[in-house]
């Protein structure tokens, strides 16, 4: 075997050894670490291990290629170019690993800070763009490209870009404001100023999507959303007061009506998962109506959307209870007063001469 063939064989052996070493570490050391980390209370080590497991074969391959280029009978220029390309690949792999790790940490923090709410795509995309921008600068610097003129050109051209993309940038910065100020979270039930209601699905770089109860998707530009009057039914807490209007006859025993109504409401809140069982329902009389004494029953639902089933069941149970207890819910009535029979047939009504 010639010395040249020996060098190529040595280079190939180095590349193969690097690959086998990478897969061996992945299959033995990382698997043992995974079983060890599974017994810990935190999930940070699991997240870091998942990122390393995904990129370890790539790092081993890049190291093997760089080593093989040095051992192979190649010119210094080719070896140097190979080193730079391997360094570029390593930087890109590290950027992907950092982006995955950062997104996982952000998702973990958001779910803990906001009680299981997922992070918005805007925040995740901004984090990825920042990481890959830093990686791109490192790649250019590694390839020998001076980044100072590039940064100067970007600074000068950013003014023209900002003027051309003013509406887009307005929505972008409004989305960043919504993501940082957090007046709404993903999953919140909101009512827009225009009248639409639904759950917030995502806060993107240009618009926020809201899924209505009818399963329609409402897309609202971030700039408009930041300026409009918006009702968030999920903050500061998802529990909602539920008001039900009821009317009873003027002949009803009002203390008895109050007692019976509260018993029905109390039983309902304890039995239905949509009700808050610890809440004590109550009523408030407020109006002498045309045909009934009107009052409001105050219940409490676990969420805004739970109010519909709660009202539905309460109306059914209250109607059945009133019928069983003999409490009348009167129909609307109107009494018409007309002229007497004598006046209708043209007779003179006593006293009408005056």
C-alpha positions in Angstrom: 0.0 0.0 0.0 1.4 3.4 -1.0 1.9 6.2 1.5 -0.9 8.2 -0.3 -3.3 5.3 0.1 -2.4 5.0 3.7 -3.1 8.7 4.3 -6.6 8.3 2.7 -7.3 5.2 4.7 -6.2 7.0 7.9 -8.5 9.9 7.0 -11.4 7.6 6.3 -10.8 5.7 9.5 -10.8 9.0 11.5 -14.1 10.0 10.0 -15.6 6.6 10.7 -14.3 6.6 14.2 -15.7 10.1 14.9 -19.2 9.0 13.6 -19.1 5.7 15.7 -18.0 7.7 18.7 -20.8 10.1 18.4 -23.5 7.4 18.0 -21.9 5.4 20.9 -22.1 8.4 23.2 -25.7 9.0 22.1 -26.7 5.4 22.7 -24.9 4.8 26.0 -24.0 7.9 27.9 -27.0 10.0 26.9 -29.4 7.1 27.6 -28.0 6.6 31.1 -28.3 10.4 31.6 -31.9 10.3 30.4 -32.8 7.6 33.0 -31.0 9.7 35.7 -32.7 12.9 34.7 -36.1 11.2 34.7 -35.9 10.9 38.5 -35.2 14.7 39.0 -37.9 17.2 39.8 -37.0 19.7 37.2 -37.4 19.3 33.4 -34.6 21.6 32.4 -32.1 18.7 32.3 -34.5 16.8 30.1 -34.8 19.7 27.7 -31.1 20.2 27.5 -30.5 16.4 26.9 -33.1 16.4 24.1 -31.3 19.2 22.3 -27.9 17.5 22.7 -29.2 14.1 21.5 -30.6 15.7 18.4 -27.4 17.5 17.3 -24.7 15.2 18.7 -24.4 13.1 15.4 -24.0 16.3 13.4 -21.2 17.6 15.7 -19.4 14.2 15.5 -19.7 14.2 11.7 -18.3 17.7 11.5 -15.4 16.9 13.8 -14.7 13.8 11.8 -14.7 15.7 8.5 -12.3 18.4 9.9 -10.0 15.7 11.2 -10.1 13.7 8.0 -9.3 16.8 6.0 -6.1 17.3 8.1 -5.0 13.7 7.7 -5.8 13.3 4.0 -3.3 14.3 1.4 -5.0 17.6 0.6 -3.5 21.0 -0.1 -3.4 23.5 2.7 -5.9 25.7 0.9 -8.4 22.8 0.6 -7.9 21.8 4.3 -8.4 25.4 5.4 -11.6 25.7 3.3 -12.8 22.4 4.8 -12.2 23.7 8.3 -14.1 26.9 7.6 -17.1 25.0 6.1 -17.1 22.7 9.2 -17.0 25.7 11.4 -19.9 27.2 9.5 -21.9 23.9 9.9 -21.1 23.9 13.6 -22.3 27.5 14.1 -25.5 26.7 12.2 -26.1 23.6 14.3 -25.4 25.5 17.5 -27.9 28.2 16.3 -30.6 25.5 15.8 -29.8 24.0 19.1 -29.9 27.4 20.9 -33.2 28.2 19.1 -34.8 24.9 20.2 -33.5 25.3 23.7 -34.6 28.9 24.0 -38.1 28.1 22.6 -38.4 25.3 25.1 -37.3 27.5 28.0 -39.7 30.2 26.9 -42.6 27.7 26.6 -41.8 26.4 30.0 -41.6 29.8 31.6 -44.8 31.0 29.9 -46.8 28.0 31.0 -45.7 28.3 34.6 -46.1 32.1 34.8 -49.5 32.1 33.0 -51.0 28.8 34.4 -50.6 26.5 31.4 -50.9 29.1 28.7 -48.7 28.5 25.6 -46.2 31.1 24.4 -47.2 33.2 21.4 -45.6 32.6 18.0 -44.4 36.2 17.9 -42.2 35.8 20.9 -40.8 32.5 19.7 -40.1 33.9 16.2 -38.4 37.0 17.6 -36.2 34.8 19.7 -35.3 32.6 16.7 -34.6 35.6 14.5 -32.2 37.1 17.2 -30.3 33.8 17.5 -30.0 33.3 13.8 -29.0 36.9 13.2 -26.1 36.5 15.7 -25.2 33.1 14.0 -25.2 34.8 10.6 -22.7 37.4 11.8 -20.5 34.7 13.2 -20.6 32.8 9.9 -19.7 35.9 7.9 -16.8 36.7 10.3 -15.6 33.1 10.1 -15.6 33.2 6.3 -13.5 36.4 6.4 -16.2 38.8 5.4 -16.0 42.2 7.2 -19.3 42.8 8.9 -18.8 46.5 9.7 -19.7 47.8 6.2 -22.6 45.4 6.2 -23.9 46.8 9.5 -23.5 50.3 8.2 -25.4 49.5 5.0 -28.2 47.9 7.0 -28.4 51.0 9.3 -28.7 53.3 6.3 -31.2 51.1 4.4 -33.3 50.5 7.5 -34.8 54.0 7.2 -36.1 53.3 3.7 -37.4 49.9 4.7 -39.2 51.5 7.7 -40.9 54.0 5.5 -42.0 51.4 3.0 -43.2 48.9 5.6 -44.7 51.4 8.0 -48.1 49.5 8.4 -46.3 46.2 8.8 -43.8 47.5 11.3 -46.7 49.2 13.2 -48.4 45.8 13.6 -45.1 44.2 14.5 -44.3 46.6 17.3 -47.9 46.5 18.5 -47.6 42.7 18.7 -44.4 43.0 20.7 -46.3 45.4 23.0 -49.1 42.9 23.4 -46.6 40.1 24.1 -44.7 42.1 26.7 -47.6 43.9 28.4 -49.8 40.8 28.3 -53.3 42.3 28.4 -54.4 39.1 26.7 -52.9 35.6 26.8 -53.3 32.6 24.4 -56.5 30.8 25.4 -58.2 33.9 27.0 -61.9 34.5 26.1 -62.2 38.1 24.8 -64.9 40.3 23.4 -63.7 42.8 20.7 -64.9 46.3 20.3 -66.6 45.3 17.0 -68.7 42.7 18.9 -66.9 39.4 18.0 -66.2 37.0 20.9 -63.9 34.1 21.1 -60.7 32.5 22.4 -57.3 34.0 21.6 -55.4 31.4 19.4 -52.2 33.2 18.7 -50.5 36.6 18.7 -48.5 36.7 15.5 -46.0 39.3 14.0 -48.8 41.0 12.0 -52.2 40.0 13.5 -53.9 38.2 16.4 -56.2 35.3 15.6 -59.4 34.7 17.7 -61.5 31.6 17.3 -65.2 32.4 17.8 -67.6 30.0 19.4 -69.1 29.3 16.0 -65.7 27.9 15.0 -64.9 30.9 12.9 -61.5 32.6 12.9 -61.3 36.3 13.4 -58.0 38.0 12.3 -57.4 41.3 14.0 -54.3 43.5 13.1 -52.1 44.0 16.1 -52.2 47.8 15.7 -56.0 47.9 15.9 -56.1 45.4 18.7 -53.7 47.5 20.8 -55.9 50.6 20.3 -59.4 49.1 20.7 -61.5 48.7 23.9 -61.3 45.0 24.6 -63.0 42.9 27.3 -61.0 40.0 28.6 -63.3 37.5 30.4 -60.4 35.4 31.6 -58.6 38.0 33.7 -58.0 38.6 36.5 -59.6 35.2 37.0 -61.8 33.0 34.7 -64.7 32.8 37.2 -67.7 34.9 36.2 -70.9 36.2 37.8 -74.0 35.0 36.0 -77.1 37.1 36.2 -80.5 35.5 35.5 -83.6 37.7 35.3 -86.9 36.3 36.8 -90.3 37.6 37.5 -93.1 36.3 39.9 -96.7 37.2 40.5 -97.7 40.1 42.7 -99.6 37.6 44.9 -96.4 35.6 45.6 -94.8 35.3 49.1 -91.5 37.0 48.4 -89.5 35.6 51.3 -90.6 32.1 50.2 -89.7 32.8 46.6 -86.2 33.9 47.7 -85.7 30.8 49.8 -86.9 28.4 47.1 -84.9 30.1 44.3 -81.7 30.1 46.4 -82.1 26.4 47.2 -82.4 25.6 43.5 -79.4 27.7 42.6 -77.3 26.3 45.4 -78.0 22.7 44.4 -77.3 23.5 40.8 -73.8 25.0 41.6 -72.9 22.0 43.6 -73.9 19.4 40.9 -72.8 21.0 37.7 -69.0 21.2 36.9 -69.7 24.6 35.3 -70.7 26.1 38.6 -68.6 27.2 41.5 -69.7 25.0 44.4 -68.3 27.3 47.2 -70.3 30.3 46.0 -73.5 31.2 47.9 -76.1 32.3 45.4 -78.5 35.2 46.2 -81.3 37.2 44.6 -82.1 40.9 44.5 -85.6 42.3 43.9 -85.4 45.4 41.8 -88.6 46.3 39.8 -92.4 46.4 40.1 -93.1 45.4 36.6 -96.4 45.6 34.5 -97.4 42.1 35.5 -94.7 40.8 37.8 -92.2 41.6 40.6 -88.9 41.2 38.9 -85.6 40.2 40.5 -82.1 39.0 39.5 -80.6 35.7 40.5 -76.8 35.9 40.9 -74.9 32.6 40.2 -71.2 32.0 39.5 -69.7 30.1 36.6 -66.2 28.6 36.3 -65.7 30.4 33.0 -67.5 32.8 30.7 -68.4 30.0 28.2 -69.8 27.9 31.1 -72.5 30.4 31.7 -74.7 29.1 28.8 -75.2 25.6 30.2 -75.5 27.0 33.7 -78.4 29.3 32.7 -80.0 26.5 30.6 -80.1 24.1 33.6 -81.1 26.7 36.1 -84.1 27.9 34.0 -85.3 24.3 33.6 -84.9 23.4 37.3 -86.4 26.7 38.5 -89.5 26.3 36.3 -90.1 22.8 37.5 -89.6 23.9 41.2 -92.0 26.9 40.8 -94.7 24.7 39.3 -94.3 22.2 42.1 -94.4 24.9 44.8 -97.3 26.7 43.2 -95.3 29.9 42.5 -96.7 31.7 39.5 -94.6 33.2 36.7 -97.2 35.5 35.1 -97.7 36.0 31.5 -97.4 39.6 30.3 -100.8 41.3 30.7 -102.3 44.6 29.5 -105.7 45.9 30.6 -107.6 48.1 27.9 -110.1 50.7 29.1 -112.6 51.7 26.5 -115.9 53.8 26.4 -119.0 52.4 28.0 -121.8 50.8 26.0 -124.0 53.9 26.3 -121.3 56.0 24.8 -120.8 53.5 22.0 -124.4 53.7 20.9 -124.7 57.4 21.1 -126.5 57.8 24.4 -125.8 60.7 26.7 -123.7 59.6 29.6 -124.7 61.3 32.8 -122.4 64.1 33.6 -121.1 64.4 30.1 -122.9 67.7 29.5 -120.3 69.3 31.6 
